[in-house]
Amino acid sequence: MNILKRIWYAALGDFYHFPNTKHVIKYAFTSGGVKYYQHDDIFNTPYERGLEAIHAYEELTMKCDVAYLKEHNEAVHEILNGTKITMKEWNRLNQINDQLRQRLEWVVLPDHAYRLASVVFFDKSENPLKYELGYAQKKIEHWKQNDDIESFFLQKPVQTLIPFLRGFEGNFTTYSGVIEKVNAHHLNNLSTRFGAKVESEANGKQ
């Protein structure tokens, strides 16, 4: 590498890792020794990564992912299309509808927040124009292993992405554990088959 290139790369700092994008990229935070970056203007994110961000943000605001909504739809369909709706089934229908309403009052599901963060923040090995689901999951596991939930969600860029976190005064680790248990209980009410698996996994984390 000649002297001019060395000077140029030194001036660019970390950002020469992304030579194929015209978007402005800035440093966001460091987790577990890995530096993460983001596009300077979140609303001007390249379309492939931007589409994933929209999907992730929708799940965050709805407090439901596609899997949950499908289970809810199947449970309602099963009850309404039975040969005869008993009082027990009416009570179950009311229960699962009520828990869907309750979810709208939840503040945030940690896994949904992690997913949105995995879209917005990327490391130097990623293509900032695209989103790879498999690598994003590894990134999330890295965050969970190297920074506990408290420290990760206290990162200023993450709080800017999810404004609610700036005003959270409780213990986020405790909150997260409670939410996971409630989520598993909701899923169990929708489907014994689906919910038993989720509830078992939740109990295994204790």
C-alpha positions in Angstrom: 0.0 0.0 0.0 1.5 3.3 -1.0 1.9 6.3 1.3 -1.0 8.2 -0.3 -3.5 5.3 0.3 -2.3 5.0 3.9 -2.9 8.7 4.5 -6.3 8.4 2.8 -7.4 5.4 4.9 -6.1 7.0 8.1 -8.3 10.0 7.3 -11.3 7.8 6.7 -10.8 5.8 9.8 -13.1 2.9 10.1 -15.3 3.9 7.2 -13.1 2.6 4.4 -14.7 -0.7 5.3 -17.7 0.4 3.2 -16.4 1.6 -0.1 -19.4 0.5 -2.2 -22.0 2.7 -0.7 -22.9 6.3 -1.3 -24.8 6.6 2.0 -23.2 8.3 4.9 -22.2 5.8 7.6 -21.3 6.6 11.1 -20.0 4.7 14.2 -22.8 3.6 16.6 -21.4 1.6 19.5 -19.1 -1.3 20.5 -20.4 -4.6 21.9 -18.2 -7.4 22.9 -15.2 -5.8 21.2 -17.0 -5.5 17.9 -17.7 -2.0 16.4 -21.1 -1.4 15.0 -22.2 1.2 12.5 -25.4 2.7 11.2 -26.6 4.9 8.3 -26.5 8.5 9.3 -30.1 8.9 8.2 -32.3 5.9 9.3 -35.0 7.1 6.9 -32.6 7.0 4.0 -31.5 3.4 4.5 -30.9 1.3 1.3 -34.2 -0.3 0.3 -33.3 -4.0 1.1 -32.2 -3.2 4.6 -34.9 -0.6 4.8 -37.7 -3.1 4.1 -36.5 -5.4 6.8 -36.4 -2.4 9.2 -40.0 -1.7 8.4 -41.1 -5.3 9.1 -39.1 -5.3 12.4 -40.5 -2.0 13.4 -44.1 -3.2 12.7 -43.6 -6.2 15.0 -42.1 -4.0 17.7 -45.1 -1.6 17.6 -47.7 -4.4 17.4 -46.0 -6.5 20.1 -46.7 -9.5 17.9 -44.8 -11.3 15.2 -46.2 -13.2 12.3 -46.0 -16.6 14.1 -48.1 -15.3 17.0 -50.8 -13.8 14.7 -51.0 -17.0 12.7 -51.5 -19.0 15.9 -54.2 -16.6 17.0 -56.0 -16.8 13.7 -55.9 -20.6 13.7 -57.2 -20.7 17.3 -60.1 -18.4 16.5 -60.9 -20.3 13.3 -60.9 -23.6 15.1 -63.3 -22.4 17.7 -65.7 -20.6 15.3 -65.8 -23.5 12.9 -66.4 -26.3 15.4 -69.5 -28.4 15.2 -70.9 -26.7 18.3 -69.5 -23.8 20.3 -69.8 -24.6 24.0 -69.5 -22.2 26.9 -66.0 -23.4 27.5 -65.0 -22.5 23.9 -66.7 -19.1 24.2 -64.6 -18.5 27.3 -61.4 -19.5 25.5 -62.3 -17.2 22.6 -62.8 -14.4 25.0 -59.5 -15.2 26.7 -57.3 -15.2 23.6 -59.0 -12.1 22.3 -58.4 -10.4 25.6 -54.7 -11.3 25.6 -54.3 -9.9 22.1 -55.7 -6.6 23.5 -53.3 -6.8 26.4 -50.4 -7.1 24.1 -51.2 -3.6 22.7 -50.5 -2.3 26.2 -47.1 -3.9 26.5 -44.1 -1.6 26.2 -41.6 -3.6 24.2 -40.7 -7.2 23.6 -36.9 -7.6 23.9 -36.5 -10.0 21.0 -38.4 -7.6 18.7 -36.1 -4.8 19.8 -33.0 -7.0 19.1 -34.3 -7.8 15.7 -34.8 -4.1 14.8 -31.4 -3.3 16.1 -29.9 -6.1 14.0 -31.2 -4.4 10.9 -30.2 -0.9 11.8 -26.7 -1.6 13.2 -24.1 -3.6 11.2 -20.4 -4.5 11.6 -17.5 -4.0 9.1 -18.0 -7.5 7.7 -21.5 -6.8 6.5 -22.8 -5.3 3.4 -24.6 -2.1 4.6 -26.9 -2.3 1.5 -28.3 -5.8 2.4 -29.7 -7.7 5.3 -28.7 -11.4 6.0 -31.1 -13.1 8.4 -28.6 -15.8 9.4 -25.9 -13.4 10.2 -28.3 -11.1 12.0 -29.2 -13.9 14.4 -25.5 -14.5 15.2 -25.2 -10.8 15.8 -28.1 -10.9 18.3 -26.6 -13.9 20.1 -23.3 -12.0 20.3 -25.1 -9.0 21.9 -26.8 -11.2 24.4 -23.7 -13.0 25.4 -21.4 -10.0 25.6 -23.7 -7.4 27.0 -26.5 -8.2 29.3 -30.0 -6.7 28.4 -29.4 -3.8 30.7 -26.2 -2.6 29.2 -27.2 -3.2 25.6 -30.5 -1.2 25.8 -28.7 1.6 27.6 -26.6 2.3 24.5 -27.4 5.8 23.3 -27.9 4.8 19.6 -30.3 1.9 20.7 -32.3 4.3 22.9 -32.5 6.8 20.0 -33.9 4.0 17.8 -36.4 2.9 20.5 -37.3 6.1 22.4 -39.2 4.2 25.1 -35.9 2.9 26.5 -34.7 6.4 27.5 -37.4 6.7 30.1 -37.4 3.2 31.5 -36.6 3.3 35.2 -37.1 -0.3 36.1 -34.9 -3.3 36.0 -34.9 -4.3 32.3 -33.5 -7.8 33.0 -36.4 -8.5 35.4 -38.9 -7.0 33.0 -37.6 -9.1 30.2 -37.9 -12.3 32.2 -41.5 -11.5 33.1 -42.5 -10.6 29.5 -41.0 -13.9 28.2 -43.1 -15.9 30.7 -46.2 -14.0 29.8 -45.5 -14.4 26.1 -45.1 -18.2 26.6 -48.3 -18.3 28.5 -50.2 -16.5 25.8 -48.8 -18.9 23.1 -49.8 -21.8 25.3 -53.4 -20.5 25.4 -53.5 -20.4 21.6 -52.2 -23.8 20.9 -51.2 -26.6 23.2 -48.8 -28.0 20.7 -47.1 -24.7 19.9 -47.3 -23.2 23.3 -46.0 -26.3 25.2 -42.8 -26.1 23.2 -42.4 -22.3 23.8 -43.2 -22.6 27.5 -40.7 -25.5 27.9 -38.0 -23.3 26.3 -38.9 -20.4 28.5 -38.7 -22.5 31.7 -35.4 -23.9 30.5 -33.9 -20.4 30.6 -34.6 -20.1 34.3 
